[in-house]
Amino acid sequence: QHHKGAAGFAGEAARGKGSRTAARDALEGRDRPLVVDDIQHDGRLVGRGEDERGMLLSPSQGDGGAFNQQKNESIEWAQWSWNPVTGCLHNCPYCYARDIALSERMQQASLYPNGFDPTFRSLSLNGPKNTKVPKEAATDTRYRNVFTCSMADLFGRWVPVEWINAVMMAARGNPQWNFLFLTKFPQRLAEIEIPDNAWMGTTVDMQARVKNAEKAFEKVN
């Protein structure tokens, strides 16, 4: 069965007036502030519609995509991270993920060409099948655990359900891995079919979030 629980997480936010306006528009049900970026494939930006649908359903058309292995013990419960979706609109002042994405080093390497705007990376969906489970996983679960969307909140209100379903489909198709998710919007978890090898957690960075988190997880199957 999939796991569910609560955990602290500082990986949210985008900065600037444009991002705040986009977030407000998303919450009011207007045009969603989304950028679809297949940068690992051919560098082109793809809009919503049939092109995006094809990307979501057929990521295997390319050979790229792999997990990132942790080089230190900063995330002690997972030795891998995987980011088929990046960017966030929560605008948390303490966000480490935004700081990383907008850092000079990352911008010079063009790893986050859209900054911290919500971005879908289709070829990253190949990561689970392209990464081999190491022998250490036989005795240490950390080597089988994958911190998924560590540079995003996959369940933010602005994220299209197509993106979420694509990530869930990739996770479900690779039972050799455990996929760990954290979100500040656990209410949305009840709307999706969670794979058995997915562990769901929520951000609790203030006492006021506890009751909402508990109510949200009561509805998760």
C-alpha positions as CSV (number, residue, x, y, z in Angstrom):
1,Q,0.0,0.0,0.0
2,H,1.1,3.6,-0.5
3,H,2.1,5.5,2.5
4,K,0.7,8.8,3.7
5,G,1.8,11.2,6.4
6,A,3.1,14.7,7.2
7,A,6.5,16.1,6.9
8,G,8.3,19.5,6.8
9,F,9.2,20.8,3.4
10,A,10.6,24.1,2.2
11,G,10.6,23.4,-1.5
12,E,8.1,25.9,-2.8
13,A,7.7,29.3,-4.4
14,A,8.3,31.6,-7.2
15,R,9.2,35.2,-7.0
16,G,8.3,38.4,-8.7
17,K,5.1,40.3,-9.6
18,G,4.5,38.1,-12.7
19,S,4.5,34.9,-10.7
20,R,2.2,36.3,-8.0
21,T,-0.3,37.5,-10.7
22,A,-0.1,34.1,-12.4
23,A,-0.8,32.3,-9.2
24,R,-3.8,34.6,-8.5
25,D,-5.2,34.0,-12.0
26,A,-4.8,30.2,-11.5
27,L,-6.7,30.2,-8.2
28,E,-9.5,32.3,-9.8
29,G,-9.9,29.7,-12.6
30,R,-8.6,31.8,-15.5
31,D,-5.8,30.9,-17.8
32,R,-3.3,28.6,-16.0
33,P,0.2,30.0,-15.7
34,L,2.0,27.1,-17.3
35,V,5.1,26.6,-19.3
36,V,5.7,23.3,-20.9
37,D,9.4,22.8,-21.6
38,D,10.8,19.7,-23.2
39,I,14.3,21.1,-22.9
40,Q,15.9,17.6,-22.7
41,H,14.3,16.7,-26.0
42,D,14.8,19.4,-28.6
43,G,14.8,22.7,-26.8
44,R,11.4,23.9,-28.0
45,L,8.5,25.2,-25.9
46,V,5.3,23.3,-26.4
47,G,1.8,24.7,-25.7
48,R,-1.2,22.9,-24.3
49,G,-3.1,20.7,-26.7
50,E,-2.3,17.7,-28.8
51,D,1.4,18.3,-28.8
52,E,1.5,18.2,-25.0
53,R,-0.9,15.3,-24.9
54,G,1.5,13.3,-27.1
55,M,4.4,14.2,-24.9
56,L,2.6,13.1,-21.8
57,L,1.5,9.8,-23.2
58,S,4.7,8.9,-25.1
59,P,7.8,10.0,-23.2
60,S,9.7,6.9,-24.4
61,Q,10.1,8.5,-27.9
62,G,13.5,9.7,-26.5
63,D,16.2,8.0,-24.5
64,G,17.1,10.7,-22.1
65,G,16.1,11.1,-18.5
66,A,17.6,9.7,-15.3
67,F,17.5,10.2,-11.5
68,N,19.9,12.5,-9.7
69,Q,21.8,10.6,-7.0
70,Q,22.4,12.5,-3.8
71,K,26.1,13.3,-3.2
72,N,25.6,14.0,0.5
73,E,23.2,13.2,3.4
74,S,21.2,16.4,3.2
75,I,18.2,14.2,2.4
76,E,18.8,11.3,4.7
77,W,15.6,9.3,3.7
78,A,16.2,9.1,0.0
79,Q,19.4,8.7,-2.1
80,W,17.7,9.8,-5.4
81,S,15.7,12.8,-6.6
82,W,13.6,13.0,-9.8
83,N,12.0,16.2,-11.3
84,P,9.7,15.6,-14.2
85,V,8.0,18.8,-13.1
86,T,9.8,21.8,-11.7
87,G,8.7,25.2,-10.4
88,C,6.2,26.4,-7.9
89,L,3.9,29.4,-7.2
90,H,3.5,29.1,-3.4
91,N,6.0,32.0,-3.0
92,C,7.3,30.8,0.4
93,P,10.0,33.1,1.7
94,Y,12.2,30.2,2.9
95,C,12.2,28.2,-0.4
96,Y,15.5,26.4,-1.0
97,A,14.3,25.0,-4.4
98,R,13.7,28.5,-5.8
99,D,17.1,29.6,-4.6
100,I,18.7,26.7,-6.3
101,A,16.8,27.1,-9.6
102,L,17.6,30.8,-9.8
103,S,21.2,30.6,-8.7
104,E,23.9,31.9,-11.0
105,R,25.3,28.4,-11.3
106,M,22.0,26.9,-12.5
107,Q,21.3,29.8,-14.8
108,Q,24.7,29.6,-16.4
109,A,24.2,25.9,-17.1
110,S,20.7,26.6,-18.5
111,L,19.2,23.9,-16.3
112,Y,16.2,26.1,-15.4
113,P,15.6,28.2,-18.5
114,N,12.1,29.1,-17.3
115,G,13.4,30.1,-13.8
116,F,11.0,28.8,-11.2
117,D,7.9,28.9,-13.3
118,P,6.0,25.6,-13.4
119,T,7.6,23.5,-16.1
120,F,7.0,20.0,-17.5
121,R,10.0,18.0,-18.6
122,S,8.7,15.1,-20.6
123,L,11.9,13.2,-21.1
124,S,12.4,13.0,-17.4
125,L,9.6,10.6,-17.3
126,N,12.1,8.0,-18.6
127,G,14.1,8.4,-15.4
128,P,12.7,5.4,-13.5
129,K,13.4,2.9,-16.2
130,N,16.8,4.4,-17.1
131,T,18.1,4.3,-13.6
132,K,19.2,0.9,-12.2
133,V,18.4,0.1,-8.6
134,P,21.7,-0.3,-6.8
135,K,22.7,-3.4,-4.9
136,E,22.7,-1.3,-1.6
137,A,18.9,-1.2,-1.9
138,A,18.7,-4.8,-0.7
139,T,19.6,-3.8,2.8
140,D,19.1,0.0,2.8
141,T,15.7,1.4,1.7
142,R,17.2,4.8,1.1
143,Y,18.7,3.5,-2.1
144,R,15.2,2.5,-3.4
145,N,13.6,5.8,-2.3
146,V,13.2,8.6,-4.8
147,F,12.3,12.2,-3.7
148,T,9.9,13.1,-6.5
149,C,9.4,16.7,-7.7
150,S,11.8,18.0,-5.0
151,M,12.0,21.2,-7.1
152,A,8.2,21.6,-7.3
153,D,4.9,21.0,-5.7
154,L,3.3,18.5,-8.0
155,F,-0.1,18.9,-6.4
156,G,-0.2,22.7,-6.4
157,R,-3.6,24.1,-7.6
158,W,-2.0,25.4,-10.8
159,V,-0.6,22.0,-11.9
160,P,-2.8,20.4,-14.7
161,V,-4.1,16.9,-13.9
162,E,-2.4,15.7,-17.1
163,W,1.0,16.4,-15.6
164,I,0.1,14.7,-12.3
165,N,-1.3,11.6,-14.1
166,A,1.8,11.3,-16.3
167,V,4.1,11.3,-13.2
168,M,1.8,8.7,-11.5
169,M,1.8,6.5,-14.6
170,A,5.6,6.5,-14.7
171,A,5.8,5.7,-11.0
172,R,3.2,2.9,-11.3
173,G,5.1,1.4,-14.2
174,N,8.3,1.1,-12.1
175,P,7.5,-0.9,-8.9
176,Q,11.2,-1.4,-8.3
177,W,11.3,2.1,-6.8
178,N,9.5,3.9,-4.0
179,F,8.4,7.4,-5.0
180,L,8.2,10.0,-2.1
181,F,6.1,13.1,-2.6
182,L,5.6,16.2,-0.4
183,T,3.0,18.9,-1.0
184,K,1.5,22.0,0.7
185,F,-1.9,21.1,-0.9
186,P,-2.8,17.6,0.3
187,Q,-6.5,18.2,-0.4
188,R,-5.7,17.3,-4.0
189,L,-4.4,13.8,-3.2
190,A,-8.0,12.5,-2.8
191,E,-8.6,13.4,-6.5
192,I,-5.9,11.1,-7.9
193,E,-5.2,7.4,-8.1
194,I,-2.0,6.9,-6.0
195,P,0.3,4.0,-7.0
196,D,1.1,1.4,-4.3
197,N,4.8,2.4,-4.5
198,A,4.1,6.1,-3.8
199,W,4.5,7.6,-0.3
200,M,2.6,10.9,0.2
201,G,3.4,13.5,2.7
202,T,2.5,17.1,3.4
203,T,4.2,20.2,4.6
204,V,3.6,21.3,8.2
205,D,5.6,24.5,8.7
206,M,3.1,26.0,11.1
207,Q,0.5,24.8,13.6
208,A,-2.3,26.2,11.5
209,R,-1.7,23.6,8.8
210,V,-2.1,20.6,11.0
211,K,-6.0,20.4,11.1
212,N,-6.3,20.8,7.3
213,A,-3.6,18.2,6.7
214,E,-5.3,15.7,8.9
215,K,-8.7,16.3,7.2
216,A,-7.1,15.9,3.8
217,F,-5.4,12.6,4.6
218,E,-8.6,11.2,6.0
219,K,-9.9,11.3,2.5
220,V,-6.9,9.6,0.8
221,N,-7.5,5.9,0.0
